[in-house]
């Protein structure tokens, strides 16, 4: 599935199953909540925190998909084509960081 197909799929699901989009502000708050859930898993799995019994069944991939879902909702609501945005962003990063990471002693 391409990014555009995913955006279209989310839009179709919202319009048929979800009834309508939440407001942009509500979706922004939901996005922050979902990112926080990913952060909690990362802190427990790769950081120093330990899992609580209630956290042991949490699925990192599913939580990342939740982040992607809400991001696509916001993109659809605000008219952002994520395929185009990602392509432009990659060009920007490539131009800006052409030598930066190669010359970073911390990465060697």
PyMOL CGO cylinders between C-alpha atoms (Angstrom):
from pymol import cmd
from pymol.cgo import CYLINDER

trace = [
    CYLINDER, 0.00, 0.00, 0.00, 1.37, 3.41, -0.93, 0.3, 1, 1, 1, 1, 1, 1,
    CYLINDER, 1.37, 3.41, -0.93, 1.14, 6.37, 1.43, 0.3, 1, 1, 1, 1, 1, 1,
    CYLINDER, 1.14, 6.37, 1.43, -1.55, 7.88, -0.78, 0.3, 1, 1, 1, 1, 1, 1,
    CYLINDER, -1.55, 7.88, -0.78, -3.53, 4.65, -0.79, 0.3, 1, 1, 1, 1, 1, 1,
    CYLINDER, -3.53, 4.65, -0.79, -3.26, 4.57, 3.00, 0.3, 1, 1, 1, 1, 1, 1,
    CYLINDER, -3.26, 4.57, 3.00, -4.49, 8.17, 3.26, 0.3, 1, 1, 1, 1, 1, 1,
    CYLINDER, -4.49, 8.17, 3.26, -7.40, 7.31, 0.97, 0.3, 1, 1, 1, 1, 1, 1,
    CYLINDER, -7.40, 7.31, 0.97, -8.19, 4.16, 2.98, 0.3, 1, 1, 1, 1, 1, 1,
    CYLINDER, -8.19, 4.16, 2.98, -8.23, 6.12, 6.25, 0.3, 1, 1, 1, 1, 1, 1,
    CYLINDER, -8.23, 6.12, 6.25, -10.46, 8.76, 4.66, 0.3, 1, 1, 1, 1, 1, 1,
    CYLINDER, -10.46, 8.76, 4.66, -12.90, 6.14, 3.39, 0.3, 1, 1, 1, 1, 1, 1,
    CYLINDER, -12.90, 6.14, 3.39, -12.99, 4.40, 6.79, 0.3, 1, 1, 1, 1, 1, 1,
    CYLINDER, -12.99, 4.40, 6.79, -13.65, 7.68, 8.58, 0.3, 1, 1, 1, 1, 1, 1,
    CYLINDER, -13.65, 7.68, 8.58, -16.50, 8.55, 6.22, 0.3, 1, 1, 1, 1, 1, 1,
    CYLINDER, -16.50, 8.55, 6.22, -18.17, 5.12, 6.42, 0.3, 1, 1, 1, 1, 1, 1,
    CYLINDER, -18.17, 5.12, 6.42, -17.34, 3.63, 9.81, 0.3, 1, 1, 1, 1, 1, 1,
    CYLINDER, -17.34, 3.63, 9.81, -16.09, 6.58, 11.82, 0.3, 1, 1, 1, 1, 1, 1,
    CYLINDER, -16.09, 6.58, 11.82, -19.00, 8.87, 10.81, 0.3, 1, 1, 1, 1, 1, 1,
    CYLINDER, -19.00, 8.87, 10.81, -16.74, 11.96, 10.62, 0.3, 1, 1, 1, 1, 1, 1,
    CYLINDER, -16.74, 11.96, 10.62, -13.31, 13.23, 11.54, 0.3, 1, 1, 1, 1, 1, 1,
    CYLINDER, -13.31, 13.23, 11.54, -12.72, 14.54, 15.04, 0.3, 1, 1, 1, 1, 1, 1,
    CYLINDER, -12.72, 14.54, 15.04, -11.66, 18.19, 14.99, 0.3, 1, 1, 1, 1, 1, 1,
    CYLINDER, -11.66, 18.19, 14.99, -8.08, 18.94, 14.09, 0.3, 1, 1, 1, 1, 1, 1,
    CYLINDER, -8.08, 18.94, 14.09, -7.37, 20.00, 17.66, 0.3, 1, 1, 1, 1, 1, 1,
    CYLINDER, -7.37, 20.00, 17.66, -8.86, 16.78, 19.07, 0.3, 1, 1, 1, 1, 1, 1,
    CYLINDER, -8.86, 16.78, 19.07, -6.85, 14.72, 16.59, 0.3, 1, 1, 1, 1, 1, 1,
    CYLINDER, -6.85, 14.72, 16.59, -3.69, 16.60, 17.54, 0.3, 1, 1, 1, 1, 1, 1,
    CYLINDER, -3.69, 16.60, 17.54, -4.30, 15.72, 21.20, 0.3, 1, 1, 1, 1, 1, 1,
    CYLINDER, -4.30, 15.72, 21.20, -4.96, 12.08, 20.22, 0.3, 1, 1, 1, 1, 1, 1,
    CYLINDER, -4.96, 12.08, 20.22, -1.71, 12.06, 18.20, 0.3, 1, 1, 1, 1, 1, 1,
    CYLINDER, -1.71, 12.06, 18.20, 0.22, 13.24, 21.25, 0.3, 1, 1, 1, 1, 1, 1,
    CYLINDER, 0.22, 13.24, 21.25, -1.44, 10.53, 23.34, 0.3, 1, 1, 1, 1, 1, 1,
    CYLINDER, -1.44, 10.53, 23.34, -0.51, 7.84, 20.81, 0.3, 1, 1, 1, 1, 1, 1,
    CYLINDER, -0.51, 7.84, 20.81, 3.09, 9.07, 20.57, 0.3, 1, 1, 1, 1, 1, 1,
    CYLINDER, 3.09, 9.07, 20.57, 3.21, 8.92, 24.36, 0.3, 1, 1, 1, 1, 1, 1,
    CYLINDER, 3.21, 8.92, 24.36, 2.13, 5.28, 24.25, 0.3, 1, 1, 1, 1, 1, 1,
    CYLINDER, 2.13, 5.28, 24.25, 4.97, 4.50, 21.84, 0.3, 1, 1, 1, 1, 1, 1,
    CYLINDER, 4.97, 4.50, 21.84, 7.38, 6.38, 24.11, 0.3, 1, 1, 1, 1, 1, 1,
    CYLINDER, 7.38, 6.38, 24.11, 6.23, 4.37, 27.13, 0.3, 1, 1, 1, 1, 1, 1,
    CYLINDER, 6.23, 4.37, 27.13, 6.89, 1.10, 25.34, 0.3, 1, 1, 1, 1, 1, 1,
    CYLINDER, 6.89, 1.10, 25.34, 10.30, 2.28, 24.13, 0.3, 1, 1, 1, 1, 1, 1,
    CYLINDER, 10.30, 2.28, 24.13, 11.29, 3.39, 27.65, 0.3, 1, 1, 1, 1, 1, 1,
    CYLINDER, 11.29, 3.39, 27.65, 10.35, -0.01, 29.03, 0.3, 1, 1, 1, 1, 1, 1,
    CYLINDER, 10.35, -0.01, 29.03, 11.69, -2.18, 26.22, 0.3, 1, 1, 1, 1, 1, 1,
    CYLINDER, 11.69, -2.18, 26.22, 14.90, -0.30, 25.38, 0.3, 1, 1, 1, 1, 1, 1,
    CYLINDER, 14.90, -0.30, 25.38, 15.36, 2.01, 28.36, 0.3, 1, 1, 1, 1, 1, 1,
    CYLINDER, 15.36, 2.01, 28.36, 15.75, 1.55, 32.07, 0.3, 1, 1, 1, 1, 1, 1,
    CYLINDER, 15.75, 1.55, 32.07, 12.08, 1.32, 33.01, 0.3, 1, 1, 1, 1, 1, 1,
    CYLINDER, 12.08, 1.32, 33.01, 10.47, -2.06, 33.57, 0.3, 1, 1, 1, 1, 1, 1,
    CYLINDER, 10.47, -2.06, 33.57, 7.12, -3.22, 32.27, 0.3, 1, 1, 1, 1, 1, 1,
    CYLINDER, 7.12, -3.22, 32.27, 4.16, -3.18, 34.61, 0.3, 1, 1, 1, 1, 1, 1,
    CYLINDER, 4.16, -3.18, 34.61, 2.00, -6.28, 34.45, 0.3, 1, 1, 1, 1, 1, 1,
    CYLINDER, 2.00, -6.28, 34.45, -0.66, -4.28, 32.58, 0.3, 1, 1, 1, 1, 1, 1,
    CYLINDER, -0.66, -4.28, 32.58, 1.91, -3.22, 29.93, 0.3, 1, 1, 1, 1, 1, 1,
    CYLINDER, 1.91, -3.22, 29.93, 3.15, -6.67, 29.00, 0.3, 1, 1, 1, 1, 1, 1,
    CYLINDER, 3.15, -6.67, 29.00, 0.53, -7.26, 26.29, 0.3, 1, 1, 1, 1, 1, 1,
    CYLINDER, 0.53, -7.26, 26.29, 1.10, -3.92, 24.54, 0.3, 1, 1, 1, 1, 1, 1,
    CYLINDER, 1.10, -3.92, 24.54, 2.15, -4.27, 20.90, 0.3, 1, 1, 1, 1, 1, 1,
    CYLINDER, 2.15, -4.27, 20.90, 4.71, -1.71, 19.65, 0.3, 1, 1, 1, 1, 1, 1,
    CYLINDER, 4.71, -1.71, 19.65, 3.74, -2.21, 16.00, 0.3, 1, 1, 1, 1, 1, 1,
    CYLINDER, 3.74, -2.21, 16.00, 0.07, -1.59, 16.79, 0.3, 1, 1, 1, 1, 1, 1,
    CYLINDER, 0.07, -1.59, 16.79, 0.90, 1.56, 18.74, 0.3, 1, 1, 1, 1, 1, 1,
    CYLINDER, 0.90, 1.56, 18.74, 3.06, 2.84, 15.87, 0.3, 1, 1, 1, 1, 1, 1,
    CYLINDER, 3.06, 2.84, 15.87, 0.16, 2.14, 13.49, 0.3, 1, 1, 1, 1, 1, 1,
    CYLINDER, 0.16, 2.14, 13.49, -2.08, 4.21, 15.77, 0.3, 1, 1, 1, 1, 1, 1,
    CYLINDER, -2.08, 4.21, 15.77, 0.36, 7.13, 15.40, 0.3, 1, 1, 1, 1, 1, 1,
    CYLINDER, 0.36, 7.13, 15.40, 0.37, 6.72, 11.63, 0.3, 1, 1, 1, 1, 1, 1,
    CYLINDER, 0.37, 6.72, 11.63, -3.44, 6.51, 11.53, 0.3, 1, 1, 1, 1, 1, 1,
    CYLINDER, -3.44, 6.51, 11.53, -3.98, 9.78, 13.40, 0.3, 1, 1, 1, 1, 1, 1,
    CYLINDER, -3.98, 9.78, 13.40, -1.22, 11.50, 11.42, 0.3, 1, 1, 1, 1, 1, 1,
    CYLINDER, -1.22, 11.50, 11.42, -3.03, 10.48, 8.23, 0.3, 1, 1, 1, 1, 1, 1,
    CYLINDER, -3.03, 10.48, 8.23, -6.29, 11.80, 9.63, 0.3, 1, 1, 1, 1, 1, 1,
    CYLINDER, -6.29, 11.80, 9.63, -4.64, 15.16, 10.27, 0.3, 1, 1, 1, 1, 1, 1,
    CYLINDER, -4.64, 15.16, 10.27, -3.05, 15.16, 6.82, 0.3, 1, 1, 1, 1, 1, 1,
    CYLINDER, -3.05, 15.16, 6.82, -6.41, 14.46, 5.22, 0.3, 1, 1, 1, 1, 1, 1,
    CYLINDER, -6.41, 14.46, 5.22, -8.11, 17.16, 7.25, 0.3, 1, 1, 1, 1, 1, 1,
    CYLINDER, -8.11, 17.16, 7.25, -5.51, 19.79, 6.44, 0.3, 1, 1, 1, 1, 1, 1,
    CYLINDER, -5.51, 19.79, 6.44, -4.99, 18.92, 2.77, 0.3, 1, 1, 1, 1, 1, 1,
    CYLINDER, -4.99, 18.92, 2.77, -1.46, 17.56, 3.17, 0.3, 1, 1, 1, 1, 1, 1,
    CYLINDER, -1.46, 17.56, 3.17, -0.35, 14.94, 0.67, 0.3, 1, 1, 1, 1, 1, 1,
    CYLINDER, -0.35, 14.94, 0.67, 2.08, 12.92, 2.78, 0.3, 1, 1, 1, 1, 1, 1,
    CYLINDER, 2.08, 12.92, 2.78, 3.74, 11.36, -0.28, 0.3, 1, 1, 1, 1, 1, 1,
    CYLINDER, 3.74, 11.36, -0.28, 4.70, 14.80, -1.59, 0.3, 1, 1, 1, 1, 1, 1,
    CYLINDER, 4.70, 14.80, -1.59, 5.58, 16.08, 1.88, 0.3, 1, 1, 1, 1, 1, 1,
    CYLINDER, 5.58, 16.08, 1.88, 7.91, 13.15, 2.55, 0.3, 1, 1, 1, 1, 1, 1,
    CYLINDER, 7.91, 13.15, 2.55, 9.61, 13.51, -0.83, 0.3, 1, 1, 1, 1, 1, 1,
    CYLINDER, 9.61, 13.51, -0.83, 10.21, 17.23, -0.25, 0.3, 1, 1, 1, 1, 1, 1,
    CYLINDER, 10.21, 17.23, -0.25, 11.40, 16.54, 3.29, 0.3, 1, 1, 1, 1, 1, 1,
    CYLINDER, 11.40, 16.54, 3.29, 13.91, 13.97, 2.06, 0.3, 1, 1, 1, 1, 1, 1,
    CYLINDER, 13.91, 13.97, 2.06, 15.32, 16.46, -0.45, 0.3, 1, 1, 1, 1, 1, 1,
    CYLINDER, 15.32, 16.46, -0.45, 15.61, 19.07, 2.32, 0.3, 1, 1, 1, 1, 1, 1,
    CYLINDER, 15.61, 19.07, 2.32, 17.38, 16.68, 4.70, 0.3, 1, 1, 1, 1, 1, 1,
    CYLINDER, 17.38, 16.68, 4.70, 19.72, 15.42, 1.98, 0.3, 1, 1, 1, 1, 1, 1,
    CYLINDER, 19.72, 15.42, 1.98, 20.73, 18.94, 1.02, 0.3, 1, 1, 1, 1, 1, 1,
    CYLINDER, 20.73, 18.94, 1.02, 21.05, 20.18, 4.60, 0.3, 1, 1, 1, 1, 1, 1,
    CYLINDER, 21.05, 20.18, 4.60, 22.79, 17.12, 6.05, 0.3, 1, 1, 1, 1, 1, 1,
    CYLINDER, 22.79, 17.12, 6.05, 24.94, 16.05, 3.10, 0.3, 1, 1, 1, 1, 1, 1,
    CYLINDER, 24.94, 16.05, 3.10, 28.13, 16.04, 5.20, 0.3, 1, 1, 1, 1, 1, 1,
    CYLINDER, 28.13, 16.04, 5.20, 26.85, 16.70, 8.69, 0.3, 1, 1, 1, 1, 1, 1,
    CYLINDER, 26.85, 16.70, 8.69, 26.40, 13.11, 9.84, 0.3, 1, 1, 1, 1, 1, 1,
    CYLINDER, 26.40, 13.11, 9.84, 29.45, 11.82, 7.95, 0.3, 1, 1, 1, 1, 1, 1,
    CYLINDER, 29.45, 11.82, 7.95, 31.58, 14.33, 9.86, 0.3, 1, 1, 1, 1, 1, 1,
    CYLINDER, 31.58, 14.33, 9.86, 30.01, 13.71, 13.26, 0.3, 1, 1, 1, 1, 1, 1,
    CYLINDER, 30.01, 13.71, 13.26, 32.59, 12.06, 15.49, 0.3, 1, 1, 1, 1, 1, 1,
    CYLINDER, 32.59, 12.06, 15.49, 29.83, 10.90, 17.82, 0.3, 1, 1, 1, 1, 1, 1,
    CYLINDER, 29.83, 10.90, 17.82, 28.50, 8.61, 15.10, 0.3, 1, 1, 1, 1, 1, 1,
    CYLINDER, 28.50, 8.61, 15.10, 31.79, 6.88, 14.34, 0.3, 1, 1, 1, 1, 1, 1,
]
cmd.load_cgo(trace, "trace")
